[in-house]
Amino acid sequence: MAYIQGEARGQHTLFPTTLDELITADHVCRVIEAFVNRLDMEVLGFVRAEPAETGRPGYDPRDLLKLYLYGYLQQLRSSRRLEAECRRNVEVMWLLGRLTPDHKSIAEFRRMHRDGVTGAGAELVRMAREVGLVRGEWVAIDGSKFRAVSSAATVREREAVKRYLDELELADEQDEVHIDASAVAAALEKLKRDLEPEVRFMRTGQGSAPAYNVQTAVDAEHGLIVAQKVTTETNDERSLLPMAEAAKQGLGAVETINIVADAGYSNGEQAAQCEAQGIVPHVPAQRGVNNQGNGKLFDRTLFVYDEKSDTFRCPAQQTLARNHLSRRDRCVMYAAEARVCGTCAMKDHCTTAPRRWISRHLYENTLQRMNSRVTPEIMRLRRCIVERPFALLKYVIFGHPRFLLRGLAGAQIETSLATLAYNLKTMFHVLGGCKLTQLLAE
């Protein structure tokens, strides 16, 4: 959008330069107005949705939700910047009826209404289903790291304090050292004052940093986000089932849906539970490789499993019998006899150990079914569906991929507001401002 930059009261102001831009800005405000007005705020859990009979009424949550939606669509997330817009932005004046809430009231609304904003997002997805913008046949799941408020130094200091307390506890059990009670009290007080205890170091595009893992489930029809969740998981291995269930719930009464994700979501146990609920996962199975012998040894795919005898047969036609169950890795270990491997002519191509070991996942059949559904076309579809929403959330709505609010709850409310703004923006581009406003008002 082209703008002219000027000065007003010592602040920069932005003015649309064409009639088309004026019409678009007007339509965006009317879309926000129509959407918020159709919500049952009291049912969704917004406080002061109905004013009390006595006393001075508080700000209507409808007005503050309109303000936040407008702000997130314009990369304005700070409560102080939103307060300034209420006094200088004509569009915001129209949306709020010239109300000028202070930044504390604006920030308090965002802090208090995590569940309400999430419910409003679900209501928008429900409406999108009714008008055919969401089909629910194919849903792509993915996660991305968003920087937290806490600095790396703060998180390192907290982890060092935790290690110190753990070492003291271990030493106390062994009666090896004298414990300074004042030092322990100071360490506990430091942990108690930590404003963001949930945040962890995660691998991001700029290296390891304090971050949260934002999970989204995106419908393939128009790229609308039907479910989202902020987690503290450093990887996606345990997120397949929770996100698949959230996507199915967001899509309403659908019997079966196809879920597509990358290999980071390979989890046989969760995939089996998905299939039991009518959720069909399309995920590449993540397999271990034989990293011994410079990677030139026989791969596990050359070993054939016999389900009747519960054994493997190696390339030399020898048997690997069941040895033990590894609960930590959720797999069964099979091994050949050491005397057989010792005299085998193929041993140099098979293993550097005295005998060859093979592992089989407890949900191997589920992993094979899940992996067999994966095709290059489906993985291309996944990239086209789920990568674009993250780019828009990070660099168009957030402006930069970093949260403003501390803690998991703060990150969740910010993600819910950003997702709601993203879905409104996407529906606006698909239907147009006039038609979307009409559908919302009906």
CORDA-V301718 format. One record per residue. N is the residue number from 1. NEAR is the number of other ideal C-beta (glycine too) atoms within 12 Angstrom. D_FIRST is the distance of its C-alpha to the first C-alpha in Angstrom with 2 decimals. Layout:
n: [N N]
near: [NEAR NEAR]
d_first: [D_FIRST D_FIRST]
//
This chain:
n: [1 2 3 4 5 6 7 8 9 10 11 12 13 14 15 16 17 18 19 20 21 22 23 24 25 26 27 28 29 30 31 32 33 34 35 36 37 38 39 40 41 42 43 44 45 46 47 48 49 50 51 52 53 54 55 56 57 58 59 60 61 62 63 64 65 66 67 68 69 70 71 72 73 74 75 76 77 78 79 80 81 82 83 84 85 86 87 88 89 90 91 92 93 94 95 96 97 98 99 100 101 102 103 104 105 106 107 108 109 110 111 112 113 114 115 116 117 118 119 120 121 122 123 124 125 126 127 128 129 130 131 132 133 134 135 136 137 138 139 140 141 142 143 144 145 146 147 148 149 150 151 152 153 154 155 156 157 158 159 160 161 162 163 164 165 166 167 168 169 170 171 172 173 174 175 176 177 178 179 180 181 182 183 184 185 186 187 188 189 190 191 192 193 194 195 196 197 198 199 200 201 202 203 204 205 206 207 208 209 210 211 212 213 214 215 216 217 218 219 220 221 222 223 224 225 226 227 228 229 230 231 232 233 234 235 236 237 238 239 240 241 242 243 244 245 246 247 248 249 250 251 252 253 254 255 256 257 258 259 260 261 262 263 264 265 266 267 268 269 270 271 272 273 274 275 276 277 278 279 280 281 282 283 284 285 286 287 288 289 290 291 292 293 294 295 296 297 298 299 300 301 302 303 304 305 306 307 308 309 310 311 312 313 314 315 316 317 318 319 320 321 322 323 324 325 326 327 328 329 330 331 332 333 334 335 336 337 338 339 340 341 342 343 344 345 346 347 348 349 350 351 352 353 354 355 356 357 358 359 360 361 362 363 364 365 366 367 368 369 370 371 372 373 374 375 376 377 378 379 380 381 382 383 384 385 386 387 388 389 390 391 392 393 394 395 396 397 398 399 400 401 402 403 404 405 406 407 408 409 410 411 412 413 414 415 416 417 418 419 420 421 422 423 424 425 426 427 428 429 430 431 432 433 434 435 436 437 438 439 440 441 442]
near: [15 11 16 14 12 14 12 15 10 9 15 16 19 24 21 20 15 14 10 14 19 19 16 23 31 22 30 38 32 30 41 43 32 31 37 37 22 24 34 18 29 17 15 27 21 31 26 26 28 16 17 11 7 6 8 9 15 22 30 28 36 37 36 43 47 45 47 46 45 41 43 40 38 31 24 31 34 23 27 20 28 41 26 26 36 35 23 25 30 22 33 37 20 23 38 35 17 15 26 22 32 19 23 16 28 37 28 21 36 40 26 24 35 30 19 35 39 32 27 41 42 34 29 44 40 25 29 37 27 17 23 17 31 37 23 35 23 36 46 44 49 40 41 37 36 42 33 37 27 32 20 23 13 25 28 19 20 29 23 17 26 21 16 23 24 16 20 24 17 15 17 17 12 11 9 12 14 11 21 14 12 10 18 22 15 16 27 18 14 22 23 13 15 24 22 28 24 28 37 29 26 31 18 25 17 16 13 17 28 39 38 41 40 44 43 46 47 46 41 35 26 31 35 48 51 49 42 46 36 39 32 30 27 23 23 33 26 24 39 45 32 31 45 44 29 30 47 31 25 37 37 23 13 26 14 21 38 36 52 41 48 31 25 27 40 33 37 33 24 33 39 26 21 38 29 18 23 21 38 30 50 39 44 27 31 24 21 18 16 25 13 19 18 10 11 15 25 31 22 29 18 21 30 21 26 17 13 6 14 18 25 34 21 37 25 25 17 31 25 39 24 24 23 16 17 17 10 10 15 23 26 26 25 33 28 36 21 19 12 24 28 18 15 25 15 20 26 17 22 33 33 20 18 18 27 42 34 38 29 35 31 22 27 28 19 29 33 24 21 38 27 17 26 30 14 11 14 28 24 16 27 34 22 20 35 42 23 26 41 35 19 31 41 28 20 22 35 34 22 17 31 28 37 34 33 26 26 31 27 30 40 34 37 42 45 40 44 44 42 44 42 39 47 46 36 34 40 35 22 22 25 18 29 19 21 32 26 17 25 30 17 14]
d_first: [0.00 3.80 6.44 10.20 12.38 15.80 18.93 20.49 23.63 23.19 19.82 16.29 14.17 10.47 10.02 7.65 8.64 9.31 11.72 10.02 7.28 10.51 12.41 10.31 10.55 14.15 14.91 13.96 16.33 18.91 18.91 19.63 22.22 23.93 24.17 25.63 27.96 29.55 30.52 34.11 33.45 37.16 37.87 34.99 36.56 34.34 36.47 37.09 35.70 38.57 39.59 43.19 45.71 46.54 44.77 41.34 38.69 36.08 32.36 31.72 30.28 28.08 26.22 25.87 24.74 21.98 20.98 20.96 19.03 16.25 16.53 16.57 13.44 11.72 13.92 16.37 19.79 22.15 24.32 24.38 20.62 20.66 23.59 21.74 18.87 21.69 22.77 19.65 16.86 17.57 16.12 18.44 21.21 21.08 21.16 24.06 25.91 25.63 27.32 26.99 28.42 29.23 27.97 31.32 31.12 27.59 28.77 32.01 30.36 28.57 31.85 34.00 32.20 31.82 33.80 32.22 28.64 30.04 31.76 28.64 26.97 30.12 29.98 26.49 27.84 30.89 28.92 26.97 30.45 31.67 29.02 29.41 26.24 28.58 31.75 33.30 35.07 33.41 31.92 30.89 31.61 30.44 30.20 28.16 28.91 26.89 28.14 30.17 30.43 33.94 34.49 36.59 39.39 39.64 39.98 42.51 44.53 44.64 45.80 48.42 49.75 50.04 51.92 54.20 55.08 55.70 58.02 59.86 60.38 61.76 64.00 65.24 66.30 68.28 69.73 68.88 67.32 67.43 64.20 62.95 62.10 60.00 57.82 57.30 56.41 53.87 52.26 52.11 50.61 47.89 47.01 47.10 44.60 42.07 38.86 37.56 40.68 39.13 36.77 38.06 37.36 35.42 34.40 30.69 28.77 29.70 33.32 35.27 33.73 34.10 31.91 31.87 31.78 29.19 30.40 28.47 29.75 27.24 28.16 27.98 26.97 23.23 22.99 23.46 25.17 28.54 30.09 29.35 31.60 31.70 34.93 36.86 38.08 37.64 37.58 37.06 40.72 41.44 38.20 38.87 40.96 39.08 35.69 37.37 39.09 35.96 34.15 37.14 37.24 33.57 34.15 37.05 40.31 39.93 43.11 41.77 38.51 37.81 36.42 35.22 34.81 35.53 38.93 38.18 38.90 42.30 44.68 47.72 48.76 45.40 45.03 48.45 47.44 44.30 46.50 48.84 46.03 44.82 41.95 42.10 40.76 39.67 39.79 41.36 44.49 44.55 47.91 49.78 51.06 54.41 53.46 57.07 58.67 55.46 53.99 56.59 58.59 58.73 55.62 56.16 55.20 58.54 60.41 61.21 61.45 64.32 63.54 67.17 68.67 65.56 65.89 64.08 65.66 64.84 64.79 68.47 69.24 70.13 69.28 66.97 68.10 66.25 66.72 64.76 61.69 58.90 57.29 54.82 53.39 54.14 56.09 59.70 61.22 63.60 65.92 68.56 72.01 72.36 75.57 73.95 70.95 73.33 75.23 72.29 71.77 67.98 67.60 66.13 63.24 62.87 63.05 64.13 65.48 68.99 67.59 64.37 62.25 59.75 57.55 56.59 54.01 55.32 52.66 53.02 53.25 50.00 48.25 49.65 48.48 44.98 44.84 46.27 43.33 40.83 39.82 37.33 35.37 35.15 34.00 31.25 30.24 30.21 27.80 25.40 25.60 25.65 23.88 20.30 20.42 21.61 18.83 16.23 18.55 19.09 15.88 13.05 15.07 17.64 15.73 19.16 22.08 24.28 25.60 25.93 29.02 32.39 34.61 34.39 33.90 30.95 29.31 29.99 28.43 25.22 25.16 25.94 23.06 20.59 22.15 22.00 18.27 17.82 20.12 18.47 15.05 17.01 19.00 16.07 14.82 18.50 19.74 16.95 16.55 19.63 21.97 21.17 21.73 24.92 26.19 25.66 27.42 30.38]
//
